[in-house]
């Protein structure tokens, strides 16, 4: 069996994937902002969400049917945790150390 030759990437493949990631992040940050009421706390929650995702073993990531839905669920859990642990900090007063 002769292997198939490698096909070059489409010229628009990377920008398209990048646009999807940027749009996804924007949606997550908007949701976090609406839940927490602070840009800084929202940024922290989104970063914490991606940290959980990217530190998850590959076999677990592969088992996630819809990564965006998983990210939304994790983000909501993190936001609830921030609000329960300290509503004042979740509202933007240095929420970085909560998680």
N, CA, C and O atoms as a GROMACS GRO file, in nm:
protein
  396
    1UNK      N    1   0.083  -0.117   0.000
    1UNK     CA    2   0.000   0.000   0.000
    1UNK      C    3   0.088   0.124   0.000
    1UNK      O    4   0.177   0.138   0.084
    2UNK      N    5   0.063   0.212  -0.093
    2UNK     CA    6   0.140   0.336  -0.105
    2UNK      C    7   0.071   0.445  -0.023
    2UNK      O    8  -0.049   0.467  -0.039
    3UNK      N    9   0.147   0.513   0.064
    3UNK     CA   10   0.083   0.618   0.144
    3UNK      C   11   0.039   0.735   0.057
    3UNK      O   12   0.100   0.767  -0.045
    4UNK      N   13  -0.068   0.796   0.100
    4UNK     CA   14  -0.120   0.913   0.029
    4UNK      C   15  -0.023   1.029   0.047
    4UNK      O   16   0.030   1.047   0.157
    5UNK      N   17   0.001   1.107  -0.056
    5UNK     CA   18   0.089   1.223  -0.038
    5UNK      C   19   0.024   1.324   0.055
    5UNK      O   20  -0.099   1.336   0.060
    6UNK      N   21   0.106   1.396   0.127
    6UNK     CA   22   0.054   1.499   0.217
    6UNK      C   23  -0.008   1.612   0.136
    6UNK      O   24   0.050   1.661   0.040
    7UNK      N   25  -0.125   1.651   0.179
    7UNK     CA   26  -0.190   1.764   0.113
    7UNK      C   27  -0.152   1.892   0.186
    7UNK      O   28  -0.147   1.893   0.309
    8UNK      N   29  -0.126   1.998   0.113
    8UNK     CA   30  -0.092   2.125   0.180
    8UNK      C   31  -0.216   2.179   0.253
    8UNK      O   32  -0.329   2.155   0.212
    9UNK      N   33  -0.191   2.253   0.359
    9UNK     CA   34  -0.300   2.318   0.431
    9UNK      C   35  -0.364   2.424   0.342
    9UNK      O   36  -0.297   2.490   0.262
   10UNK      N   37  -0.493   2.439   0.358
   10UNK     CA   38  -0.560   2.549   0.288
   10UNK      C   39  -0.503   2.679   0.340
   10UNK      O   40  -0.464   2.689   0.457
   11UNK      N   41  -0.497   2.776   0.256
   11UNK     CA   42  -0.438   2.904   0.297
   11UNK      C   43  -0.520   2.972   0.406
   11UNK      O   44  -0.467   3.054   0.480
   12UNK      N   45  -0.649   2.940   0.416
   12UNK     CA   46  -0.733   3.005   0.516
   12UNK      C   47  -0.759   2.917   0.638
   12UNK      O   48  -0.842   2.953   0.721
   13UNK      N   49  -0.692   2.803   0.651
   13UNK     CA   50  -0.722   2.709   0.759
   13UNK      C   51  -0.687   2.766   0.896
   13UNK      O   52  -0.769   2.762   0.987
   14UNK      N   53  -0.568   2.820   0.912
   14UNK     CA   54  -0.528   2.871   1.042
   14UNK      C   55  -0.605   2.996   1.082
   14UNK      O   56  -0.652   3.004   1.196
   15UNK      N   57  -0.621   3.094   0.995
   15UNK     CA   58  -0.700   3.210   1.037
   15UNK      C   59  -0.842   3.172   1.076
   15UNK      O   60  -0.898   3.230   1.170
   16UNK      N   61  -0.901   3.075   1.006
   16UNK     CA   62  -1.037   3.033   1.039
   16UNK      C   63  -1.041   2.970   1.178
   16UNK      O   64  -1.129   3.001   1.257
   17UNK      N   65  -0.947   2.882   1.207
   17UNK     CA   66  -0.941   2.819   1.339
   17UNK      C   67  -0.915   2.923   1.447
   17UNK      O   68  -0.974   2.918   1.555
   18UNK      N   69  -0.829   3.018   1.418
   18UNK     CA   70  -0.799   3.125   1.513
   18UNK      C   71  -0.925   3.208   1.541
   18UNK      O   72  -0.952   3.243   1.656
   19UNK      N   73  -1.000   3.238   1.437
   19UNK     CA   74  -1.124   3.315   1.453
   19UNK      C   75  -1.224   3.241   1.541
   19UNK      O   76  -1.294   3.303   1.621
   20UNK      N   77  -1.231   3.111   1.527
   20UNK     CA   78  -1.322   3.031   1.609
   20UNK      C   79  -1.281   3.040   1.756
   20UNK      O   80  -1.366   3.059   1.843
   21UNK      N   81  -1.152   3.026   1.784
   21UNK     CA   82  -1.104   3.033   1.922
   21UNK      C   83  -1.129   3.171   1.981
   21UNK      O   84  -1.172   3.182   2.096
   22UNK      N   85  -1.103   3.275   1.904
   22UNK     CA   86  -1.125   3.412   1.953
   22UNK      C   87  -1.273   3.435   1.981
   22UNK      O   88  -1.308   3.493   2.084
   23UNK      N   89  -1.359   3.390   1.892
   23UNK     CA   90  -1.504   3.407   1.911
   23UNK      C   91  -1.551   3.328   2.033
   23UNK      O   92  -1.632   3.377   2.111
   24UNK      N   93  -1.500   3.207   2.050
   24UNK     CA   94  -1.535   3.123   2.164
   24UNK      C   95  -1.495   3.192   2.294
   24UNK      O   96  -1.573   3.198   2.389
   25UNK      N   97  -1.374   3.244   2.298
   25UNK     CA   98  -1.324   3.311   2.418
   25UNK      C   99  -1.407   3.435   2.449
   25UNK      O  100  -1.438   3.463   2.565
   26UNK      N  101  -1.444   3.509   2.346
   26UNK     CA  102  -1.526   3.629   2.364
   26UNK      C  103  -1.661   3.593   2.426
   26UNK      O  104  -1.708   3.661   2.518
   27UNK      N  105  -1.723   3.486   2.377
   27UNK     CA  106  -1.851   3.442   2.434
   27UNK      C  107  -1.837   3.401   2.580
   27UNK      O  108  -1.920   3.436   2.664
   28UNK      N  109  -1.731   3.327   2.610
   28UNK     CA  110  -1.707   3.285   2.749
   28UNK      C  111  -1.686   3.406   2.839
   28UNK      O  112  -1.739   3.412   2.950
   29UNK      N  113  -1.608   3.502   2.792
   29UNK     CA  114  -1.580   3.620   2.874
   29UNK      C  115  -1.706   3.703   2.895
   29UNK      O  116  -1.728   3.755   3.004
   30UNK      N  117  -1.790   3.716   2.792
   30UNK     CA  118  -1.916   3.790   2.806
   30UNK      C  119  -2.006   3.723   2.909
   30UNK      O  120  -2.065   3.791   2.994
   31UNK      N  121  -2.017   3.591   2.903
   31UNK     CA  122  -2.100   3.520   3.000
   31UNK      C  123  -2.045   3.540   3.141
   31UNK      O  124  -2.121   3.570   3.234
   32UNK      N  125  -1.915   3.525   3.157
   32UNK     CA  126  -1.854   3.542   3.290
   32UNK      C  127  -1.875   3.684   3.341
   32UNK      O  128  -1.901   3.705   3.459
   33UNK      N  129  -1.865   3.781   3.253
   33UNK     CA  130  -1.887   3.921   3.294
   33UNK      C  131  -2.030   3.940   3.344
   33UNK      O  132  -2.053   4.005   3.446
   34UNK      N  133  -2.126   3.883   3.272
   34UNK     CA  134  -2.266   3.897   3.313
   34UNK      C  135  -2.292   3.825   3.445
   34UNK      O  136  -2.377   3.868   3.523
   35UNK      N  137  -2.222   3.717   3.470
   35UNK     CA  138  -2.241   3.644   3.596
   35UNK      C  139  -2.170   3.713   3.713
   35UNK      O  140  -2.222   3.714   3.824
   36UNK      N  141  -2.052   3.769   3.686
   36UNK     CA  142  -1.969   3.822   3.794
   36UNK      C  143  -1.973   3.973   3.808
   36UNK      O  144  -1.949   4.027   3.916
   37UNK      N  145  -2.003   4.043   3.699
   37UNK     CA  146  -2.013   4.189   3.705
   37UNK      C  147  -1.881   4.263   3.702
   37UNK      O  148  -1.877   4.382   3.734
   38UNK      N  149  -1.775   4.197   3.664
   38UNK     CA  150  -1.643   4.260   3.662
   38UNK      C  151  -1.560   4.203   3.546
   38UNK      O  152  -1.558   4.083   3.523
   39UNK      N  153  -1.493   4.292   3.476
   39UNK     CA  154  -1.408   4.249   3.365
   39UNK      C  155  -1.291   4.166   3.418
   39UNK      O  156  -1.258   4.062   3.361
   40UNK      N  157  -1.229   4.211   3.526
   40UNK     CA  158  -1.114   4.138   3.582
   40UNK      C  159  -1.154   3.998   3.632
   40UNK      O  160  -1.084   3.901   3.605
   41UNK      N  161  -1.266   3.990   3.702
   41UNK     CA  162  -1.312   3.860   3.751
   41UNK      C  163  -1.350   3.769   3.635
   41UNK      O  164  -1.326   3.649   3.639
   42UNK      N  165  -1.411   3.827   3.531
   42UNK     CA  166  -1.448   3.748   3.413
   42UNK      C  167  -1.324   3.692   3.344
   42UNK      O  168  -1.322   3.576   3.306
   43UNK      N  169  -1.222   3.775   3.330
   43UNK     CA  170  -1.097   3.730   3.268
   43UNK      C  171  -1.035   3.617   3.350
   43UNK      O  172  -0.988   3.517   3.294
   44UNK      N  173  -1.036   3.632   3.480
   44UNK     CA  174  -0.982   3.528   3.568
   44UNK      C  175  -1.059   3.397   3.551
   44UNK      O  176  -0.999   3.290   3.542
   45UNK      N  177  -1.192   3.406   3.546
   45UNK     CA  178  -1.275   3.285   3.532
   45UNK      C  179  -1.249   3.216   3.399
   45UNK      O  180  -1.243   3.093   3.393
   46UNK      N  181  -1.235   3.293   3.291
   46UNK     CA  182  -1.208   3.234   3.160
   46UNK      C  183  -1.071   3.167   3.159
   46UNK      O  184  -1.056   3.057   3.107
   47UNK      N  185  -0.971   3.234   3.216
   47UNK     CA  186  -0.837   3.174   3.222
   47UNK      C  187  -0.839   3.045   3.303
   47UNK      O  188  -0.775   2.947   3.265
   48UNK      N  189  -0.912   3.045   3.414
   48UNK     CA  190  -0.921   2.924   3.497
   48UNK      C  191  -0.990   2.812   3.420
   48UNK      O  192  -0.952   2.695   3.432
   49UNK      N  193  -1.092   2.847   3.342
   49UNK     CA  194  -1.164   2.747   3.261
   49UNK      C  195  -1.070   2.683   3.160
   49UNK      O  196  -1.066   2.560   3.147
   50UNK      N  197  -0.994   2.765   3.087
   50UNK     CA  198  -0.900   2.710   2.989
   50UNK      C  199  -0.787   2.632   3.056
   50UNK      O  200  -0.738   2.535   3.000
   51UNK      N  201  -0.747   2.673   3.175
   51UNK     CA  202  -0.645   2.598   3.248
   51UNK      C  203  -0.693   2.457   3.279
   51UNK      O  204  -0.619   2.360   3.262
   52UNK      N  205  -0.818   2.446   3.324
   52UNK     CA  206  -0.874   2.313   3.352
   52UNK      C  207  -0.877   2.230   3.224
   52UNK      O  208  -0.841   2.113   3.224
   53UNK      N  209  -0.921   2.292   3.114
   53UNK     CA  210  -0.932   2.219   2.986
   53UNK      C  211  -0.796   2.171   2.937
   53UNK      O  212  -0.780   2.054   2.901
   54UNK      N  213  -0.697   2.260   2.937
   54UNK     CA  214  -0.568   2.224   2.878
   54UNK      C  215  -0.481   2.140   2.970
   54UNK      O  216  -0.380   2.086   2.925
   55UNK      N  217  -0.516   2.128   3.097
   55UNK     CA  218  -0.442   2.038   3.185
   55UNK      C  219  -0.512   1.902   3.197
   55UNK      O  220  -0.461   1.811   3.262
   56UNK      N  221  -0.627   1.889   3.134
   56UNK     CA  222  -0.700   1.762   3.133
   56UNK      C  223  -0.627   1.664   3.041
   56UNK      O  224  -0.583   1.703   2.932
   57UNK      N  225  -0.612   1.538   3.082
   57UNK     CA  226  -0.547   1.440   2.994
   57UNK      C  227  -0.618   1.428   2.859
   57UNK      O  228  -0.739   1.446   2.849
   58UNK      N  229  -0.540   1.398   2.756
   58UNK     CA  230  -0.594   1.389   2.620
   58UNK      C  231  -0.711   1.292   2.610
   58UNK      O  232  -0.809   1.319   2.541
   59UNK      N  233  -0.701   1.178   2.678
   59UNK     CA  234  -0.808   1.079   2.666
   59UNK      C  235  -0.939   1.132   2.724
   59UNK      O  236  -1.047   1.094   2.679
   60UNK      N  237  -0.931   1.220   2.823
   60UNK     CA  238  -1.054   1.280   2.878
   60UNK      C  239  -1.108   1.386   2.782
   60UNK      O  240  -1.229   1.395   2.762
   61UNK      N  241  -1.018   1.466   2.724
   61UNK     CA  242  -1.063   1.566   2.625
   61UNK      C  243  -1.131   1.496   2.508
   61UNK      O  244  -1.233   1.543   2.458
   62UNK      N  245  -1.073   1.385   2.464
   62UNK     CA  246  -1.130   1.312   2.351
   62UNK      C  247  -1.269   1.259   2.382
   62UNK      O  248  -1.350   1.241   2.291
   63UNK      N  249  -1.298   1.235   2.509
   63UNK     CA  250  -1.428   1.185   2.548
   63UNK      C  251  -1.536   1.292   2.558
   63UNK      O  252  -1.654   1.260   2.578
   64UNK      N  253  -1.497   1.417   2.544
   64UNK     CA  254  -1.594   1.527   2.552
   64UNK      C  255  -1.659   1.544   2.416
   64UNK      O  256  -1.592   1.573   2.317
   65UNK      N  257  -1.790   1.526   2.412
   65UNK     CA  258  -1.862   1.533   2.284
   65UNK      C  259  -1.864   1.674   2.227
   65UNK      O  260  -1.846   1.693   2.106
   66UNK      N  261  -1.886   1.773   2.312
   66UNK     CA  262  -1.892   1.913   2.267
   66UNK      C  263  -1.802   1.997   2.356
   66UNK      O  264  -1.843   2.037   2.465
   67UNK      N  265  -1.679   2.023   2.313
   67UNK     CA  266  -1.586   2.100   2.396
   67UNK      C  267  -1.641   2.237   2.438
   67UNK      O  268  -1.620   2.280   2.552
   68UNK      N  269  -1.711   2.306   2.349
   68UNK     CA  270  -1.762   2.438   2.386
   68UNK      C  271  -1.867   2.426   2.496
   68UNK      O  272  -1.869   2.508   2.589
   69UNK      N  273  -1.954   2.327   2.488
   69UNK     CA  274  -2.053   2.306   2.593
   69UNK      C  275  -1.984   2.272   2.724
   69UNK      O  276  -2.026   2.318   2.830
   70UNK      N  277  -1.880   2.192   2.718
   70UNK     CA  278  -1.803   2.157   2.837
   70UNK      C  279  -1.741   2.284   2.897
   70UNK      O  280  -1.747   2.305   3.018
   71UNK      N  281  -1.682   2.368   2.811
   71UNK     CA  282  -1.621   2.493   2.858
   71UNK      C  283  -1.726   2.583   2.925
   71UNK      O  284  -1.698   2.642   3.029
   72UNK      N  285  -1.845   2.592   2.866
   72UNK     CA  286  -1.952   2.672   2.926
   72UNK      C  287  -1.987   2.620   3.065
   72UNK      O  288  -2.000   2.697   3.160
   73UNK      N  289  -2.003   2.490   3.076
   73UNK     CA  290  -2.037   2.430   3.206
   73UNK      C  291  -1.930   2.455   3.310
   73UNK      O  292  -1.961   2.490   3.424
   74UNK      N  293  -1.805   2.438   3.272
   74UNK     CA  294  -1.695   2.461   3.364
   74UNK      C  295  -1.688   2.608   3.404
   74UNK      O  296  -1.666   2.640   3.521
   75UNK      N  297  -1.708   2.697   3.309
   75UNK     CA  298  -1.706   2.840   3.338
   75UNK      C  299  -1.814   2.876   3.440
   75UNK      O  300  -1.787   2.951   3.535
   76UNK      N  301  -1.933   2.825   3.422
   76UNK     CA  302  -2.042   2.852   3.516
   76UNK      C  303  -2.006   2.800   3.655
   76UNK      O  304  -2.030   2.868   3.754
   77UNK      N  305  -1.948   2.680   3.662
   77UNK     CA  306  -1.907   2.624   3.792
   77UNK      C  307  -1.803   2.714   3.859
   77UNK      O  308  -1.811   2.739   3.980
   78UNK      N  309  -1.707   2.762   3.782
   78UNK     CA  310  -1.603   2.850   3.837
   78UNK      C  311  -1.663   2.981   3.884
   78UNK      O  312  -1.628   3.030   3.991
   79UNK      N  313  -1.754   3.038   3.806
   79UNK     CA  314  -1.819   3.164   3.845
   79UNK      C  315  -1.900   3.145   3.972
   79UNK      O  316  -1.896   3.231   4.061
   80UNK      N  317  -1.973   3.036   3.982
   80UNK     CA  318  -2.051   3.009   4.104
   80UNK      C  319  -1.957   2.995   4.223
   80UNK      O  320  -1.985   3.046   4.332
   81UNK      N  321  -1.846   2.925   4.203
   81UNK     CA  322  -1.748   2.912   4.310
   81UNK      C  323  -1.693   3.046   4.355
   81UNK      O  324  -1.677   3.070   4.475
   82UNK      N  325  -1.665   3.134   4.260
   82UNK     CA  326  -1.617   3.267   4.295
   82UNK      C  327  -1.723   3.345   4.373
   82UNK      O  328  -1.691   3.411   4.472
   83UNK      N  329  -1.846   3.338   4.328
   83UNK     CA  330  -1.954   3.412   4.394
   83UNK      C  331  -1.980   3.358   4.535
   83UNK      O  332  -2.006   3.435   4.627
   84UNK      N  333  -1.974   3.227   4.551
   84UNK     CA  334  -1.998   3.167   4.682
   84UNK      C  335  -1.883   3.193   4.779
   84UNK      O  336  -1.906   3.213   4.898
   85UNK      N  337  -1.761   3.192   4.729
   85UNK     CA  338  -1.646   3.207   4.818
   85UNK      C  339  -1.630   3.350   4.867
   85UNK      O  340  -1.592   3.372   4.982
   86UNK      N  341  -1.658   3.446   4.781
   86UNK     CA  342  -1.644   3.585   4.822
   86UNK      C  343  -1.711   3.675   4.719
   86UNK      O  344  -1.649   3.710   4.618
   87UNK      N  345  -1.835   3.713   4.743
   87UNK     CA  346  -1.906   3.799   4.647
   87UNK      C  347  -1.831   3.929   4.618
   87UNK      O  348  -1.835   3.978   4.506
   88UNK      N  349  -1.764   3.986   4.718
   88UNK     CA  350  -1.691   4.111   4.696
   88UNK      C  351  -1.575   4.089   4.601
   88UNK      O  352  -1.553   4.169   4.510
   89UNK      N  353  -1.500   3.981   4.620
   89UNK     CA  354  -1.389   3.953   4.531
   89UNK      C  355  -1.438   3.917   4.393
   89UNK      O  356  -1.375   3.956   4.294
   90UNK      N  357  -1.547   3.845   4.382
   90UNK     CA  358  -1.601   3.809   4.252
   90UNK      C  359  -1.643   3.932   4.175
   90UNK      O  360  -1.642   3.932   4.052
   91UNK      N  361  -1.680   4.037   4.245
   91UNK     CA  362  -1.721   4.160   4.180
   91UNK      C  363  -1.602   4.242   4.132
   91UNK      O  364  -1.620   4.353   4.083
   92UNK      N  365  -1.482   4.190   4.146
   92UNK     CA  366  -1.367   4.255   4.085
   92UNK      C  367  -1.257   4.298   4.178
   92UNK      O  368  -1.161   4.359   4.132
   93UNK      N  369  -1.265   4.269   4.304
   93UNK     CA  370  -1.162   4.311   4.397
   93UNK      C  371  -1.060   4.200   4.416
   93UNK      O  372  -1.058   4.133   4.518
   94UNK      N  373  -0.975   4.183   4.314
   94UNK     CA  374  -0.866   4.086   4.317
   94UNK      C  375  -0.914   3.942   4.333
   94UNK      O  376  -0.883   3.876   4.432
   95UNK      N  377  -0.989   3.896   4.235
   95UNK     CA  378  -1.039   3.758   4.238
   95UNK      C  379  -0.933   3.656   4.195
   95UNK      O  380  -0.961   3.537   4.195
   96UNK      N  381  -0.813   3.700   4.160
   96UNK     CA  382  -0.712   3.611   4.104
   96UNK      C  383  -0.669   3.501   4.200
   96UNK      O  384  -0.631   3.393   4.155
   97UNK      N  385  -0.674   3.525   4.329
   97UNK     CA  386  -0.624   3.423   4.422
   97UNK      C  387  -0.731   3.326   4.470
   97UNK      O  388  -0.700   3.235   4.548
   98UNK      N  389  -0.855   3.342   4.428
   98UNK     CA  390  -0.964   3.259   4.478
   98UNK      C  391  -0.949   3.115   4.432
   98UNK      O  392  -0.974   3.023   4.511
   99UNK      N  393  -0.910   3.093   4.307
   99UNK     CA  394  -0.898   2.955   4.256
   99UNK      C  395  -0.758   2.903   4.275
   99UNK      O  396  -0.730   2.789   4.238
   0.00000   0.00000   0.00000
